[in-house]
Amino acid sequence: MKSVVITGASTGIGWASAKLLLDKGFRVFVSVRKQADADRLKGEFGANFTPLVFDVTDEAAVLAAAREVRAALSGETLAGLVNNAGIALAGPVLEFSVDDFRRQMDVNVIGPIIATQAFGPLLGSDPSLKGPKGRIVMISSVAGKNGNPMSAAYAASKHALEGLSESLRRELMLFGIDVIIIAPGPVKTPIWSKATETDISRYENSPYLPALQKVRAYVAHLNAIGLPPAKIAEAVFDALTLPHPKVRYQLAPDPLRHLMTAWLPKRTVDKIIAKRLGLLPQG
């Protein structure tokens, strides 16, 4: 039985990926931050499922979980690590708290680094383990190739994750471990509902308040039209099992819009977005 570790799986993409992989015959370990979520998921998923309680930014806790998984593998390799845990924080760079920016980067970038260092040996860099080499799946975003106003921290974290993945994929060729990026557009997950519930009262007197309000409304719209998490889970399964996976999969409910954004001149895209959000100079 192949075994996979998924970080951040209490809801959304992580939950859907765990369910699909269990249905496909995998043994699945997932991380959650609360024991209550661990207990709930254990009841939902059953025998081949093991919850791991840790925050991806807590290196000691992640390493302890890796030791638990190593013991469960009984000398076999891990088939996959899905770095999925993430958060989305919003605000204009000039007025965005440095602590919030640091938190965004800690969870979305440092977290995957901690998890990769902890579970990487189990994927096959440790020569004492037997079995086929595993793969790392990085859950990025269309924001990994683009940056929108009021989401600079999130975009920066996903750009960083894409650069990390590119370098890591080439480094891990030494061990036969592959790294695949999955970059979804809008997905119907709690990460976006949480983003729209964030208190923006701190920006009450900011010239960016009208634009921030429009962005929040647009995020709510994107959440409503977003892809189901199960669609992303199918891409995770493909990334872990196809003989020759692509290095990057981008999935979006509106691929034409993303294609136009990629091909239009950057200055043109800037003006379109600025006009829509009221960010053009006044007077």
Secondary structure, DSSP 8 states (H G I E B T S, - for coil): --EEEESS-SSHHHHHHHHHHHHTT-EEEEEES-HHHHHHHHHHH-TTEEEEE--TT-HHHHHHHHHHHHHHHTTB---EEEE-------B-GGGS-HHHHHHHHIIIIIHHHHHHHHHGGGGTTSTTSBS---EEEEE--GGGS---TTBHHHHHHHHHHHHHHHHHHHHGGGGT-EEEEEEESSB-SHHHHHHHTS--GGGTT-TTHHHHHHHHHHHHHHHHH-B-HHHHHHHHHHHHH-SS--SEEEE-S-HHHHHHHHHS-HHHHHHHHHHHHT-S---
